[in-house]
């Protein structure tokens, strides 16, 4: 005579199965996105695995397959939340304190002014002029001003907005970051900048890291090197920005505000930067960890795409796109003026 396992044991097994199944599904999709972006078709238009992952998630989620993923929802939510935090912590592998010192205080000042201006102007224009809700305005501004999709996701972990707002903000990064890859090389002969100056200009104003690399390499390797380091300084500034955003939102909304979660993962992000500044990690090991981090972040993007419906974009309308276009114009023109003033 056989006896069935206790109900509590079966319940725990089912939860574990749902968690593992959903997380594995998202990770496999992330690996697929990484492989797709490594193919020759993506050389002229270097889409990042994060971009491909969220687009793939949206296609799967809106192709009538969402209803079949119900049992895996715990794992999908795990990817959206826990894996995302891990990915942001490991994002610090891309930067060291030495990178900060290499460019000097003027480049750091340029990044600080650009980020501050975009966040403040974007939040004000978004809510007052374009009549967007504060969360959407902030997410679009963070994506434009700091470091693209990674900044949108990290900011969302602080303010805990709706997933459709995150997807809309990421979409604006894709549109205008892609435009920047073609516009900036065309602007180079008109700027009067040296290759080094132009690299700093691109690094301080273009959205995603991959887009910065593409814009810089179209000019020269020297421009690409300066652009990447300047961009990494913007990534470093993500940490204090998140802390200030959480404090500002809580202070402004007062006692009636929903609880703003302290972004503990920011401390991990800073810890990784400090650790690899003090301890030399072998090049191959660091490269492997960065590749792993890209997969982790891509799995979070895929999970986010799964929960995004096309109708949410229709409801959002053209206002987020118009805000992003305004910020992009400000980055191109204002960034040029600031670079001319600060970088000699």
VMD Tcl script that draws the C-alpha trace (Angstrom):
set ca {
  {0.00 0.00 0.00}
  {1.45 3.37 -1.08}
  {0.82 6.66 0.63}
  {0.72 10.04 -1.11}
  {3.07 12.78 0.10}
  {1.66 15.35 2.53}
  {-0.27 18.26 1.02}
  {2.27 20.79 2.37}
  {5.12 18.93 0.65}
  {3.22 18.81 -2.65}
  {2.47 22.53 -2.34}
  {6.14 23.40 -1.78}
  {7.13 21.23 -4.73}
  {4.61 22.95 -7.00}
  {5.83 26.41 -5.93}
  {9.45 25.42 -6.54}
  {8.53 23.94 -9.90}
  {6.72 27.13 -10.95}
  {9.59 29.31 -9.74}
  {12.29 27.25 -11.46}
  {10.28 26.80 -14.66}
  {9.53 30.50 -15.11}
  {13.06 31.63 -14.24}
  {14.62 29.03 -16.55}
  {12.30 30.07 -19.39}
  {13.41 33.69 -19.02}
  {17.09 32.76 -18.78}
  {16.88 30.61 -21.93}
  {15.22 33.51 -23.75}
  {18.03 35.77 -22.54}
  {20.66 33.39 -23.90}
  {18.80 33.41 -27.20}
  {18.78 37.22 -27.26}
  {22.55 37.29 -26.63}
  {23.16 34.84 -29.46}
  {20.94 36.81 -31.84}
  {22.79 40.06 -31.22}
  {26.12 38.33 -31.91}
  {25.06 37.43 -35.48}
  {26.30 39.43 -38.51}
  {22.92 41.11 -39.12}
  {23.42 43.18 -35.95}
  {26.83 44.68 -36.82}
  {25.53 47.82 -38.48}
  {22.67 48.26 -36.02}
  {24.11 47.03 -32.72}
  {20.99 46.30 -30.73}
  {21.79 45.19 -27.19}
  {20.64 41.83 -25.79}
  {18.46 43.82 -23.34}
  {16.60 45.46 -26.23}
  {16.14 42.22 -28.14}
  {15.00 40.44 -24.97}
  {12.23 42.91 -24.12}
  {11.03 42.94 -27.74}
  {10.98 39.13 -27.77}
  {9.06 39.07 -24.50}
  {6.48 41.48 -25.88}
  {6.06 39.39 -29.03}
  {5.58 36.19 -27.02}
  {3.26 37.86 -24.53}
  {1.10 39.43 -27.23}
  {0.98 36.41 -29.55}
  {-1.68 34.67 -27.49}
  {0.88 32.67 -25.50}
  {0.54 34.58 -22.23}
  {-2.34 32.42 -21.06}
  {-0.13 29.32 -21.31}
  {2.47 30.84 -18.97}
  {0.21 31.06 -15.93}
  {1.90 28.22 -14.02}
  {5.27 29.92 -14.48}
  {4.26 33.33 -13.18}
  {6.23 33.00 -9.87}
  {9.43 32.44 -11.84}
  {8.65 35.28 -14.24}
  {8.09 37.65 -11.30}
  {11.33 36.35 -9.73}
  {13.17 37.34 -12.93}
  {11.54 40.78 -12.97}
  {12.52 41.51 -9.38}
  {15.27 39.39 -7.82}
  {17.32 38.68 -10.94}
  {17.03 42.32 -11.92}
  {18.59 43.43 -8.63}
  {21.42 40.93 -9.08}
  {21.98 42.20 -12.61}
  {22.24 45.82 -11.46}
  {24.71 44.87 -8.72}
  {26.93 43.06 -11.22}
  {26.64 46.01 -13.61}
  {29.29 47.60 -11.42}
  {31.85 45.22 -12.99}
  {32.00 47.60 -15.94}
  {33.58 50.42 -13.94}
  {36.47 51.08 -11.57}
  {37.53 54.12 -9.57}
  {40.59 54.28 -11.85}
  {38.28 54.94 -14.81}
  {36.91 57.94 -12.97}
  {40.37 59.36 -12.33}
  {41.52 58.80 -15.92}
  {39.16 61.35 -17.46}
  {39.50 64.02 -14.82}
  {37.05 66.25 -12.95}
  {35.77 68.17 -15.99}
  {34.29 65.07 -17.63}
  {32.71 64.10 -14.31}
  {31.24 67.59 -13.97}
  {29.86 67.33 -17.50}
  {28.11 64.05 -16.66}
  {26.71 65.45 -13.42}
  {25.29 68.54 -15.14}
  {23.81 66.51 -18.03}
  {22.11 64.00 -15.73}
  {20.81 66.66 -13.34}
  {19.44 68.80 -16.17}
  {17.72 65.88 -17.92}
  {16.14 64.49 -14.74}
  {14.85 67.87 -13.58}
  {13.74 69.15 -16.98}
  {12.23 65.79 -17.93}
  {10.23 65.47 -14.73}
  {8.97 69.04 -14.98}
  {8.14 68.98 -18.70}
  {6.64 65.50 -18.44}
  {4.19 66.35 -15.68}
  {3.48 70.04 -16.40}
  {3.68 70.33 -20.20}
  {2.99 66.82 -21.54}
  {0.61 65.93 -18.68}
  {2.24 62.56 -17.99}
  {2.07 60.83 -14.63}
  {5.20 61.38 -12.46}
  {6.40 57.77 -12.78}
  {6.40 57.74 -16.59}
  {8.07 61.17 -16.75}
  {10.80 60.05 -14.34}
  {11.44 56.73 -16.09}
  {11.73 58.35 -19.52}
  {14.07 60.97 -18.06}
  {16.24 58.36 -16.32}
  {16.58 56.35 -19.52}
  {17.56 59.46 -21.47}
  {19.85 61.03 -18.89}
  {21.69 58.19 -17.15}
  {22.26 54.86 -18.88}
  {19.34 53.74 -20.97}
  {17.34 50.61 -20.21}
  {19.42 49.68 -17.14}
  {18.61 53.06 -15.57}
  {14.90 52.63 -16.33}
  {14.87 49.22 -14.65}
  {16.89 50.40 -11.64}
  {14.69 53.47 -11.14}
  {11.60 51.29 -11.32}
  {12.98 49.16 -8.47}
  {12.97 52.31 -6.32}
  {9.58 53.78 -7.24}
  {7.82 50.45 -8.03}
  {5.77 51.69 -10.97}
  {3.57 49.66 -13.34}
  {5.32 47.39 -15.84}
  {3.74 49.10 -18.85}
  {5.38 52.40 -17.86}
  {8.77 50.71 -17.78}
  {8.21 49.22 -21.25}
  {7.19 52.59 -22.67}
  {10.32 54.22 -21.22}
  {12.56 51.47 -22.60}
  {10.94 51.90 -26.01}
  {11.95 55.58 -26.05}
  {15.55 54.57 -25.28}
  {15.52 52.19 -28.25}
  {14.11 54.81 -30.65}
  {16.33 57.77 -29.80}
  {19.43 55.80 -28.87}
  {19.31 54.14 -32.28}
  {18.84 57.53 -33.94}
  {21.89 58.83 -32.05}
  {24.13 56.09 -33.49}
  {23.60 57.52 -36.98}
  {23.26 61.21 -36.11}
  {26.39 61.69 -34.01}
  {28.97 60.50 -36.59}
  {27.31 62.80 -39.14}
  {27.61 65.70 -36.68}
  {31.33 65.14 -35.96}
  {32.70 67.22 -38.89}
  {30.36 70.06 -37.91}
  {31.27 70.23 -34.22}
  {34.89 71.31 -34.55}
  {35.76 68.85 -31.76}
  {38.89 66.74 -31.61}
  {38.27 62.99 -31.61}
  {38.83 62.93 -27.84}
  {36.38 65.79 -27.24}
  {33.79 64.19 -29.49}
  {34.10 60.90 -27.61}
  {33.40 62.66 -24.31}
  {30.46 64.48 -25.93}
  {28.95 61.20 -27.17}
  {29.59 59.38 -23.89}
  {27.87 62.14 -21.92}
  {24.74 62.33 -24.08}
  {23.98 59.03 -25.89}
  {21.60 56.62 -24.13}
  {22.97 53.02 -24.09}
  {26.54 51.75 -23.75}
  {26.34 49.82 -27.04}
  {24.97 52.89 -28.79}
  {27.85 54.96 -27.39}
  {30.36 52.42 -28.71}
  {28.76 52.46 -32.16}
  {28.71 56.26 -32.36}
  {32.32 56.54 -31.17}
  {33.76 53.80 -33.39}
  {32.15 55.41 -36.45}
  {34.58 58.29 -35.85}
  {37.71 56.58 -34.49}
  {39.04 54.21 -31.83}
  {40.21 57.20 -29.78}
  {36.70 58.67 -29.83}
  {35.22 55.30 -28.88}
  {37.60 54.91 -25.91}
  {36.82 58.35 -24.49}
  {33.10 57.80 -25.13}
  {32.95 54.49 -23.26}
  {34.79 55.78 -20.17}
  {32.60 58.89 -20.05}
  {29.54 56.70 -20.38}
  {30.74 54.48 -17.54}
  {30.97 57.53 -15.30}
  {27.28 58.10 -16.00}
  {26.67 54.49 -14.93}
  {28.51 55.20 -11.68}
  {26.24 58.20 -11.07}
  {23.23 55.87 -11.24}
  {23.76 54.96 -7.59}
  {23.49 58.45 -6.03}
  {20.67 59.29 -8.45}
  {18.59 56.37 -7.18}
  {19.17 57.36 -3.56}
  {18.14 60.96 -4.29}
  {15.08 59.90 -6.29}
  {13.77 57.77 -3.45}
  {14.33 60.50 -0.87}
  {12.88 63.25 -3.05}
  {9.74 61.31 -3.93}
  {9.11 60.41 -0.31}
  {9.68 63.99 0.88}
  {7.53 65.55 -1.83}
  {4.58 63.18 -1.48}
  {4.59 63.34 2.31}
  {2.97 60.96 4.73}
  {0.29 59.93 2.23}
  {2.89 58.56 -0.19}
  {3.26 54.88 -0.76}
  {6.35 53.42 0.83}
  {9.51 54.02 -1.22}
  {11.75 50.97 -1.00}
  {15.32 51.77 -0.08}
  {17.44 50.50 -3.00}
  {19.78 48.24 -1.08}
  {21.06 46.82 -4.36}
  {22.73 50.20 -4.96}
  {25.11 49.45 -2.10}
  {25.96 46.17 -3.80}
  {26.54 48.02 -7.07}
  {28.96 50.42 -5.35}
  {30.58 47.53 -3.49}
  {31.36 45.71 -6.73}
  {32.93 48.87 -8.21}
  {35.06 49.37 -5.10}
  {36.05 45.69 -4.86}
  {37.33 45.43 -8.40}
  {39.12 48.77 -7.99}
  {41.08 47.30 -5.08}
  {41.44 43.68 -6.22}
  {42.55 42.85 -9.75}
  {40.13 40.36 -11.32}
  {41.60 38.25 -14.16}
  {40.50 39.60 -17.54}
  {38.82 36.36 -18.62}
  {36.94 35.99 -15.32}
  {35.74 39.60 -15.48}
  {34.60 39.18 -19.08}
  {32.69 36.02 -18.16}
  {30.98 37.76 -15.24}
  {29.98 40.69 -17.47}
  {28.51 38.26 -20.01}
  {26.63 36.53 -17.20}
  {25.33 39.88 -16.00}
  {24.09 40.70 -19.50}
  {22.14 37.43 -19.53}
  {20.67 38.14 -16.08}
  {19.55 41.64 -17.07}
  {18.19 40.31 -20.38}
  {16.12 37.70 -18.55}
  {14.58 40.49 -16.47}
  {13.81 42.43 -19.66}
  {12.22 39.37 -21.27}
  {10.05 38.83 -18.19}
  {9.05 42.47 -18.30}
  {8.10 42.16 -21.96}
  {5.92 39.15 -21.20}
  {3.72 41.27 -18.93}
  {3.41 44.15 -21.39}
  {0.38 44.45 -23.67}
  {0.27 46.43 -26.93}
  {-2.85 48.19 -25.69}
  {-0.76 49.77 -22.92}
  {1.28 51.64 -25.53}
  {-1.92 52.85 -27.17}
  {-3.17 54.17 -23.84}
  {0.18 55.88 -23.19}
  {-0.15 57.73 -26.51}
  {2.52 59.87 -28.12}
  {3.30 61.98 -25.05}
  {6.18 59.81 -23.71}
  {7.71 59.79 -27.18}
  {7.40 63.56 -27.44}
  {9.03 63.99 -24.02}
  {11.87 61.69 -25.05}
  {12.28 63.62 -28.32}
  {12.50 66.90 -26.42}
  {15.11 65.47 -24.05}
  {17.06 64.03 -26.99}
  {17.16 67.44 -28.68}
  {18.36 68.94 -25.39}
  {21.09 66.30 -25.06}
  {22.38 66.94 -28.59}
  {22.38 70.74 -28.37}
  {22.91 71.33 -24.66}
  {25.53 68.58 -24.49}
  {27.41 70.22 -27.36}
  {27.41 73.59 -25.58}
  {28.56 72.08 -22.27}
  {31.30 70.01 -23.90}
  {32.57 73.10 -25.74}
  {32.67 74.97 -22.44}
  {34.15 72.31 -20.15}
  {36.32 70.01 -22.28}
  {39.46 71.51 -23.82}
}
mol new
graphics top color blue
foreach p $ca { graphics top sphere $p radius 0.5 }
foreach p [lrange $ca 0 end-1] q [lrange $ca 1 end] { graphics top cylinder $p $q radius 0.2 }
display resetview
